[in-house]
């Protein structure tokens, strides 16, 4: 039902009924091994991010705005990974690399939706850290519950703008080859199959990508510039360490996410490498969502303490 609505919305003019995702076709002998590897990664990703959400919901110590945003990020990561990874595993297991036009549009849209949402959610989290470190006396007033909900909702609503990008591309004619040299329906591989001049579309997509990425990045850089200035002015070494610890996990996530996104989407088209595209796509769609719960739990005493209490209630012993 949703696929047909998307096709209707986009005014799809393609004569094709399906695409072929080449994915990891060149390593056919390793397909079962790759399937098992991705299965383990998917289980770890889902378990880790769902556990973060459960801890944020159930532990009173984590009922703060910073962890509310972390819960949103973990929820987003589970959805983002689920948009791509199950389809990869099914292809590796069955050998069927075809994907219908409707499924491709849906995957394309949701991948863009979650990526755009994550960009703005990371910006919101940096603003939260800015207020907590640079304006601690005003934090409770400025970052109240209502404003916090508006920021989170705004991040998710912003993701719907990915529909513009989806509609822009899939309104174009696809009459030629139907082989997508990638493991999911991503922007650049799909654009290569368009049966017309794409210079204008490339300009539009480039503009939209910059709106999705550079605008929130500017907010992040501005926030962290103020945070660093404030930390350097602190006289107490313990205070500096505490302030840095409060934002280091988020900063690691931002660096990993934006480095891979910039190299993939904002480099000159002449430098595009299919192998590099796939490697970077694996990084930001699969690897980063897997490591985010680890980054936040290992570097955060409150999360570790909440995890200890959760495991104790569940009669599970674990050395942390």
Secondary structure, DSSP 8 states (H G I E B T S, - for coil): -HHHHHHHHHT-----SEEEE-TTGGGGGGHHHHHHHHHHHHHHHHHHHHHHHHHHHH-GGG-SHHHHHHHHHHHHHHHHHHHHHHHHHHHHHH---EEEHHHHHHHHHHHHHHHHHHHHHHHHHHHHHHHHHH-TTTHHHHT-HHHHHHHHHHHHHHHTTHHHHHHHHHTS---S--EESSSS--HHHHHTT-SS--HHHHHHHHHHHHHHHHHHHHHHHHHHHHHHHHHHH-S-HHHHHHHHHHHHHHHHHHHHHHHHHHHHHSS-GGG--HHHHHHHHHIIIIIHHHHHHHHHHHT-HHHHHHHHHHHHHTT-----
